[in-house]
Amino acid sequence: MRQEEIWDTDAAQRYDTPGTGMFAPEVLGPTVSRLAELAGGGAALEFAIGTGRVAVPLVERGVPVTGIELSLPMIDRLRTKADEATIPVVTGDMATSTAPGAGEYTLVYLVFNTISNLLTQAEQVECFRNAARHLTPGGRFVIELWVPELRKLPPGQTATVWHTESGYIGLDTYDVLRQHVVSHHFSFDDTKEARLFRSPHRYIWPAELDLMAQLAGFELETRHADWSGAEFTAESRSHVSVYRIPPIR
């Protein structure tokens, strides 16, 4: 399925979970605070802005935000929170689309594993290059991404359960030859019915991500395990990596 088919009206309507999950204050607060700091008083561009989970509170912090988004239903959901004058959005692919003011942003950011929605290495490299085109010298590109959990995958097994809780099971199926994974999200209650949402990804190792950045002219500035600045270790399940275009000397 194409990404615009996956992120349809049904997915957009179910995406927001105010106060819980991705929208929990302990998750969203550090994200917005760190991005506001990295913007350094300049304007920010969010690739795959979605329903505005991060952009809306970031604008409330005084950071001008523009977005690029492929899914029209997700943009429609964002428009219930902020109009076009408040958060302009370009409809298109984050690897190729150009936002107004390209070359003038101090920050481009891509959160919650979304770069892996690009299913080829070439598209992921183009995403870095597109970020570079939008940034001022010295500007930063921030990526939040999970670490592939292949150590949990025994030989001959193609799936791992990565999360379970009451009413929910999340599992990933791997194609290690192509570096592809499909995330399966099962939601259920006391009835016999369950809801399944699936999304395909191309997983990226941190070292590969660094090489993509280098090809686009970036340098790795920092890498932490989360938005609060925890140390990134071999046991970290995700990372927040900050890449920077070298300033003009």
MARSELO-542304 format. One record per residue: x, y, z of N, C-alpha, C in turn. Coordinates in pm, whole numbers, plus 50000, padded with zeros to 5 digits. Layout:
# MARSELO-542304
R     nu     nv     nw    cau    cav    caw     cu     cv     cw
R      X      Y      Z      X      Y      Z      X      Y      Z
...
***
This chain:
# MARSELO-542304
R     nu     nv     nw    cau    cav    caw     cu     cv     cw
R  50083  49880  50000  50000  50000  50000  50087  50126  50000
R  50039  50229  49932  50108  50357  49934  50082  50428  50067
R  50174  50516  50105  50161  50584  50234  50031  50662  50245
R  49988  50728  50135  49866  50806  50141  49742  50717  50158
R  49754  50588  50119  49645  50494  50142  49644  50445  50287
R  49762  50433  50346  49772  50389  50485  49718  50496  50579
R  49762  50621  50556  49722  50731  50643  49596  50796  50587
R  49488  50718  50590  49360  50761  50534  49275  50830  50640
R  49148  50853  50608  49060  50924  50700  49045  50849  50832
R  49032  50718  50826  49016  50639  50948  49140  50650  51036
R  49259  50638  50976  49383  50649  51053  49397  50788  51114
R  49361  50891  51038  49372  51028  51089  49278  51051  51207
R  49159  50996  51199  49062  51014  51307  49106  50944  51435
R  49180  50834  51422  49223  50758  51539  49362  50797  51588
R  49430  50887  51514  49571  50916  51544  49589  50989  51676
R  49507  51089  51701  49524  51171  51821  49473  51096  51945
R  49555  51092  52048  49517  51032  52176  49553  51131  52287
R  49477  51238  52301  49513  51347  52394  49544  51296  52534
R  49662  51336  52583  49701  51303  52719  49763  51167  52740
R  49760  51082  52636  49816  50947  52650  49903  50914  52529
R  49981  50805  52541  50064  50761  52429  50160  50869  52385
R  50165  50895  52255  50253  50997  52200  50217  51137  52249
R  50093  51154  52295  50045  51284  52339  50057  51305  52490
R  50111  51206  52560  50129  51220  52704  50226  51335  52734
R  50199  51414  52837  50286  51528  52868  50432  51489  52886
R  50459  51373  52947  50597  51331  52970  50669  51292  52840
R  50592  51264  52734  50649  51235  52603  50662  51362  52520
R  50553  51436  52512  50547  51552  52424  50623  51672  52479
R  50620  51690  52611  50686  51806  52671  50834  51815  52640
R  50913  51710  52668  51057  51716  52636  51085  51731  52487
R  50998  51672  52402  51016  51685  52257  51006  51830  52215
R  50901  51897  52258  50878  52036  52219  50985  52127  52278
R  51024  52103  52402  51126  52187  52465  51259  52177  52392
R  51298  52056  52356  51427  52037  52288  51425  52099  52149
R  51314  52082  52076  51306  52140  51942  51305  52292  51948
R  51237  52350  52046  51236  52496  52060  51377  52548  52086
R  51452  52474  52166  51591  52512  52193  51675  52504  52067
R  51659  52397  51990  51740  52378  51869  51703  52476  51759
R  51579  52525  51757  51540  52624  51656  51617  52754  51674
R  51659  52783  51796  51745  52899  51821  51686  53032  51781
R  51555  53045  51794  51492  53171  51758  51452  53183  51613
R  51483  53080  51532  51448  53082  51391  51322  53003  51362
R  51296  52982  51233  51177  52910  51188  51209  52762  51171
R  51106  52678  51191  51122  52534  51181  51034  52478  51071
R  51080  52367  51013  51005  52294  50912  50990  52150  50960
R  50866  52101  50966  50843  51963  51006  50809  51879  50885
R  50892  51776  50859  50860  51677  50758  50756  51581  50816
R  50652  51549  50737  50544  51460  50782  50480  51517  50908
R  50422  51635  50895  50369  51708  51010  50245  51641  51070
R  50177  51559  50992  50064  51484  51045  49952  51572  51096
R  49902  51539  51213  49790  51615  51272  49837  51731  51359
R  49968  51756  51360  50021  51869  51436  50053  51837  51580
R  50075  51710  51612  50105  51671  51750  50218  51754  51809
R  50325  51773  51731  50441  51850  51779  50432  51996  51734
R  50385  52019  51613  50387  52155  51557  50299  52251  51635
R  50181  52207  51676  50090  52299  51745  50150  52350  51877
R  50198  52263  51966  50259  52316  52089  50390  52391  52063
R  50460  52357  51955  50583  52429  51923  50552  52573  51881
R  50448  52590  51802  50403  52726  51766  50361  52803  51890
R  50294  52734  51983  50254  52799  52108  50373  52843  52190
R  50489  52781  52165  50613  52822  52232  50682  52936  52159
R  50622  52983  52050  50678  53098  51978  50765  53064  51861
R  50772  52936  51821  50853  52895  51706  50764  52888  51582
R  50793  52967  51478  50716  52955  51354  50740  52818  51290
R  50634  52747  51255  50646  52612  51198  50571  52604  51066
R  50637  52549  50966  50575  52511  50839  50583  52360  50828
R  50492  52299  50755  50493  52154  50745  50489  52104  50601
R  50533  51982  50583  50514  51905  50460  50442  51777  50500
R  50336  51742  50429  50257  51624  50465  50194  51564  50339
R  50201  51432  50328  50148  51361  50212  49999  51331  50225
R  49951  51313  50348  49814  51267  50372  49717  51384  50388
R  49621  51394  50298  49521  51500  50309  49432  51484  50432
R  49391  51361  50469  49313  51349  50593  49389  51393  50717
R  49521  51370  50721  49599  51417  50835  49603  51570  50838
R  49615  51632  50721  49614  51778  50714  49478  51832  50758
R  49371  51765  50715  49237  51808  50757  49224  51805  50908
R  49281  51703  50971  49277  51693  51117  49357  51807  51181
R  49471  51839  51122  49552  51951  51171  49474  52082  51162
R  49394  52096  51056  49321  52221  51035  49212  52244  51140
R  49176  52143  51216  49083  52164  51328  49153  52229  51446
R  49287  52235  51441  49365  52291  51551  49434  52422  51515
R  49470  52436  51388  49544  52556  51345  49517  52581  51198
R  49494  52707  51162  49466  52739  51022  49595  52754  50942
R  49579  52777  50811  49692  52785  50720  49783  52902  50754
R  49728  53011  50803  49810  53126  50839  49898  53096  50959
R  49848  53011  51050  49923  52978  51171  50029  52873  51144
R  49992  52767  51072  50085  52660  51036  50066  52628  50889
R  50143  52691  50799  50133  52659  50656  50179  52515  50630
R  50110  52447  50540  50146  52309  50508  50149  52290  50357
R  50257  52231  50308  50271  52191  50168  50230  52045  50157
R  50140  52015  50064  50098  51877  50042  50199  51809  49950
R  50266  51706  50000  50364  51638  49917  50455  51547  49996
R  50550  51491  49927  50644  51394  49982  50760  51466  50049
R  50799  51419  50168  50904  51487  50244  51042  51472  50180
R  51057  51378  50088  51187  51359  50022  51208  51454  49905
R  51098  51509  49852  51111  51588  49729  51043  51724  49733
R  50944  51743  49818  50865  51866  49816  50941  51983  49876
R  50914  52102  49824  50981  52224  49871  50881  52314  49941
R  50918  52361  50058  50833  52452  50135  50874  52597  50105
R  50782  52692  50121  50818  52833  50106  50930  52869  50204
R  51022  52952  50158  51132  52993  50244  51246  52894  50250
R  51253  52804  50152  51362  52706  50151  51496  52777  50156
R  51585  52728  50241  51715  52790  50261  51720  52886  50377
R  51603  52908  50443  51596  53007  50551  51561  52947  50687
R  51537  52815  50693  51499  52753  50820  51624  52724  50904
R  51610  52741  51034  51719  52704  51123  51704  52560  51172
R  51584  52503  51154  51558  52368  51203  51463  52295  51109
R  51500  52173  51073  51408  52078  51010  51403  51957  51103
R  51284  51904  51126  51276  51790  51216  51179  51685  51163
R  51207  51561  51204  51133  51444  51157  51125  51346  51273
R  51005  51336  51333  50993  51266  51462  50922  51131  51447
R  50930  51055  51554  50855  50930  51574  50873  50831  51458
R  51000  50809  51420  51037  50701  51327  50993  50724  51182
R  50947  50845  51149  50878  50864  51022  50970  50854  50900
R  51100  50875  50915  51187  50860  50799  51183  50717  50748
R  51150  50621  50835  51144  50481  50791  51022  50453  50706
R  50927  50548  50696  50815  50532  50604  50859  50539  50458
R  50976  50597  50434  51036  50594  50301  51100  50456  50285
R  51060  50381  50185  51088  50238  50182  51212  50198  50102
R  51287  50297  50054  51414  50266  49987  51525  50352  50046
R  51647  50302  50037  51760  50380  50085  51774  50509  50005
R  51749  50502  49874  51762  50622  49790  51666  50731  49834
R  51542  50695  49868  51445  50794  49914  51487  50854  50047
R  51543  50773  50134  51588  50822  50264  51704  50919  50249
R  51796  50890  50157  51906  50983  50130  51850  51115  50074
R  51752  51105  49985  51692  51226  49929  51622  51309  50036
R  51570  51243  50138  51509  51316  50249  51612  51403  50319
R  51731  51347  50343  51839  51427  50401  51876  51544  50310
R  51886  51519  50183  51922  51625  50089  51814  51733  50085
R  51690  51692  50095  51582  51790  50097  51588  51875  50223
R  51620  51813  50336  51637  51889  50459  51750  51991  50443
R  51860  51949  50385  51974  52039  50366  51937  52158  50279
R  51855  52136  50176  51815  52245  50088  51732  52351  50160
R  51665  52311  50265  51577  52404  50337  51648  52482  50448
R  51768  52440  50486  51834  52495  50604  51930  52608  50572
R  51943  52701  50667  52048  52800  50661  52181  52734  50697
R  52295  52795  50662  52423  52744  50712  52422  52741  50864
R  52464  52629  50920  52458  52612  51064  52326  52554  51113
R  52229  52536  51021  52099  52483  51059  52105  52334  51092
R  52003  52286  51161  52003  52150  51213  51886  52068  51158
R  51913  51939  51139  51812  51840  51102  51807  51738  51214
R  51689  51723  51276  51672  51635  51391  51585  51517  51352
R  51631  51397  51384  51558  51274  51353  51540  51192  51479
R  51416  51151  51506  51385  51057  51613  51356  50922  51546
R  51428  50817  51588  51418  50689  51516  51445  50573  51610
R  51375  50463  51585  51398  50345  51668  51518  50266  51618
R  51577  50188  51708  51689  50101  51674  51632  49963  51638
R  51665  49908  51521  51612  49776  51485  51645  49671  51591
R  51545  49591  51626  51561  49495  51736  51593  49355  51684
R  51690  49346  51596  51723  49218  51535  51786  49121  51634
R  51841  49171  51743  51897  49081  51844  51789  48995  51909
R  51664  49040  51899  51552  48963  51955  51497  48861  51855
R  51555  48856  51736  51502  48771  51629  51588  48645  51616
R  51544  48532  51671  51622  48409  51660  51629  48362  51514
R  51731  48284  51478  51740  48232  51342  51613  48156  51303
R  51563  48187  51185  51443  48121  51136  51313  48185  51177
R  51317  48282  51270  51196  48351  51314  51188  48486  51246
R  51070  48525  51204  51056  48649  51126  50977  48757  51197
R  50934  48734  51322  50851  48833  51391  50892  48847  51537
R  50875  48968  51589  50896  48994  51732  50776  49071  51786
R  50739  49042  51909  50638  49121  51980  50713  49231  52053
R  50685  49355  52021  50761  49466  52079  50685  49540  52189
R  50553  49514  52198  50480  49578  52307  50348  49504  52330
R  50314  49487  52457  50183  49432  52494  50129  49511  52613
R  50000  49534  52612  49930  49593  52725  49784  49556  52711
R  49704  49589  52810  49563  49556  52806  49497  49616  52682
R  49443  49531  52597  49374  49577  52478  49463  49607  52360
R  49592  49574  52369  49683  49607  52258  49800  49510  52251
R  49834  49470  52128  49956  49394  52100  50022  49456  51977
R  50151  49483  51988  50227  49534  51873  50335  49434  51836
R  50339  49395  51709  50444  49304  51665  50497  49350  51529
R  50623  49316  51504  50690  49349  51379  50729  49223  51305
R  50707  49222  51173  50756  49114  51089  50868  49168  51001
R  50977  49094  50996  51100  49141  50931  51129  49071  50800
R  51178  49149  50704  51243  49098  50583  51386  49150  50590
R  51476  49070  50649  51611  49118  50678  51693  49136  50550
R  51654  49072  50441  51728  49088  50316  51711  49229  50261
R  51592  49285  50272  51563  49418  50218  51560  49527  50325
R  51587  49491  50451  51576  49584  50563  51435  49642  50574
R  51338  49556  50550  51199  49599  50561  51135  49536  50683
R  51042  49609  50743  50965  49559  50856  50823  49611  50841
R  50727  49529  50877  50587  49571  50881  50544  49569  51026
R  50497  49683  51076  50446  49693  51213  50297  49662  51212
R  50257  49569  51299  50118  49527  51311  50067  49572  51448
R  49960  49649  51448  49904  49702  51573  49764  49641  51591
R  49750  49553  51689  49623  49487  51717  49558  49553  51839
R  49439  49606  51819  49361  49665  51929  49235  49582  51948
R  49199  49552  52073  49085  49463  52097  49023  49494  52233
R  48902  49440  52253  48832  49456  52381  48775  49320  52422
R  48667  49318  52496  48611  49192  52545  48529  49117  52441
R  48507  49178  52326  48431  49111  52221  48524  49020  52140
R  48468  48954  52040  48548  48866  51953  48616  48942  51841
R  48586  49070  51830  48641  49151  51721  48770  49221  51763
R  48862  49237  51668  48986  49311  51689  49010  49402  51569
R  49082  49511  51592  49116  49603  51484  49266  49592  51455
R  49300  49584  51327  49440  49573  51285  49478  49694  51202
R  49590  49757  51240  49649  49864  51159  49793  49824  51127
R  49830  49828  51000  49965  49787  50958  50035  49901  50885
R  50166  49912  50907  50245  50012  50837  50381  49955  50800
R  50423  49969  50674  50554  49919  50631  50663  50022  50655
R  50784  49973  50680  50899  50061  50707  51025  50000  50647
R  51124  50087  50624  51260  50040  50598  51344  50083  50716
R  51393  49986  50794  51468  50022  50914  51611  50065  50878
R  51666  50149  50964  51797  50211  50939  51881  50199  51065
R  52001  50149  51051  52096  50147  51163  52152  50286  51184
R  52187  50323  51308  52243  50457  51332  52363  50489  51244
R  52452  50393  51222  52570  50419  51139  52530  50448  50994
R  52429  50378  50945  52381  50404  50809  52318  50542  50801
R  52245  50580  50904  52184  50713  50909  52292  50821  50904
R  52402  50799  50975  52511  50896  50975  52574  50910  50837
R  52583  50800  50763  52639  50806  50628  52544  50882  50535
R  52415  50860  50549  52318  50936  50470  52334  51085  50496
R  52352  51120  50624  52371  51260  50661  52497  51317  50595
R  52604  51240  50598  52730  51285  50540  52715  51309  50390
R  52641  51222  50320  52619  51238  50177  52545  51368  50145
R  52466  51415  50240  52388  51538  50219  52459  51661  50274
R  52580  51646  50328  52656  51760  50376  52639  51791  50523
R  52582  51696  50601  52563  51717  50744  52677  51656  50826
R  52689  51707  50947  52776  51648  51048  52690  51609  51168
R  52719  51494  51230  52648  51456  51351  52693  51546  51465
R  52597  51614  51528  52629  51702  51639  52609  51631  51772
R  52493  51570  51792  52466  51496  51916  52376  51376  51887
R  52384  51277  51973  52289  51164  51969  52259  51122  52112
R  52131  51121  52146  52087  51079  52278  51979  50971  52265
R  51951  50905  52376  51853  50798  52375  51710  50850  52377
R  51692  50977  52415  51557  51034  52418  51567  51186  52411
R  51452  51252  52418  51448  51398  52406  51499  51469  52530
R  51508  51397  52640  51556  51458  52764  51708  51454  52776
R  51775  51390  52679  51921  51389  52679  51984  51271  52747
R  51911  51160  52764  51970  51040  52823  52079  50985  52732
R  52179  50922  52792  52292  50868  52717  52245  50758  52620
R  52295  50763  52498  52268  50659  52399  52367  50546  52420
R  52316  50425  52440  52401  50308  52465  52361  50193  52373
R  52432  50084  52386  52401  49964  52306  52264  49906  52340
R  52210  49943  52455  52079  49892  52496  51965  49987  52461
R  51996  50103  52407  51891  50201  52375  51801  50149  52264
R  51671  50168  52281  51575  50120  52182  51544  50226  52076
R  51585  50349  52100  51563  50455  52003  51667  50564  52024
R  51668  50662  51935  51764  50771  51950  51708  50899  51890
R  51758  51011  51941  51732  51142  51885  51866  51194  51836
R  51880  51204  51704  52007  51244  51643  51995  51383  51583
R  52091  51468  51616  52092  51606  51568  52207  51622  51470
R  52174  51653  51345  52274  51676  51241  52278  51824  51207
R  52395  51871  51170  52410  52015  51144  52483  52040  51013
R  52433  52140  50938  52504  52190  50821  52616  52281  50874
R  52740  52256  50836  52849  52342  50888  52823  52489  50856
R  52843  52577  50953  52825  52720  50928  52932  52774  50834
R  52902  52884  50767  53000  52948  50680  53105  53017  50766
R  53230  52991  50737  53338  53049  50818  53394  53172  50748
***
